[in-house]
Amino acid sequence: CSQPATEAESDLAYVQDKGVLVVGITDFAPMDYKDESGKWIGFDADMATAFAEYLGVEVEFMEIEWDNKIMELDSKALDCVWNGMTLTDEVLNSMECSNAYCDNAQVVVVPVAEADKYQDIDSVSALNFAVESGSAGEIAVNDLGYPCTAVQSQSSALMEVAAGTADACVIDLLMAGAMIGEGTSYPDLTHTVALNSEKYGVGFRKGSDLAAELNKFFAEYYADGSMLELAKTYGVQESV
């Protein structure tokens, strides 16, 4: 009760007081995924861990339903959403967002054998898409008025195409680079049309001072070369 109001309302002070930064994620390689030991790794996961160290706290990852991200954040179940999150109008209006740190696009994924047929937006109009519920991919398909089925995650959308239960899916370009094509789990899938271009950011509670703190961390992490070195580890250096 003796704290000044500004200090009491500080998200930075709140996180440092409890000693842990709770980060909302989904299973989304190469940004957030588990290694063989069950530890969360990836470009975003490793950066979140480094940011927690910068704040002097531990990091805790919580896998979430993407549709519920704003509710989970506002209820303080999470402290931030850090999962290759596109800076859409909804996100910018509902969260206090960091500066953008990655370029991305929503791309159409189809079987390699069918790829020649689907090289522009008009050619994919009749396909039945699988999309992650609440994702930028779902928004992009809905904006075009094309038929789609919402599934739990981008990984689930890929599985629908691989199984033949969907003609195509729309996922993040960075995920496509890591998950499909020769040498991956889905060698018979490829991406063709880019439906848009976008940027990734990290979301905090509206008004949170943690966003400004993360921007400071980003500036230092980028300036000393750490961000680019980490990006090379996960093959996303061209997007930083």
Beta strands, then each sheet from edge to edge (+ up, - down):
strand 1: 20-25
strand 2: 33-34
strand 3: 40-41
strand 4: 58-63
strand 5: 80-86
strand 6: 96-97
strand 7: 102-104
strand 8: 106-111
strand 9: 129-132
strand 10: 148-151
strand 11: 168-172
strand 12: 189-194
strand 13: 198-204
sheet 1: 4+ 1+ 5+ 13- 6+
sheet 2: 4+ 1+ 5+ 13- 7+
sheet 3: 2+ 3-
sheet 4: 10+ 9+ 11+ 8- 12+
end
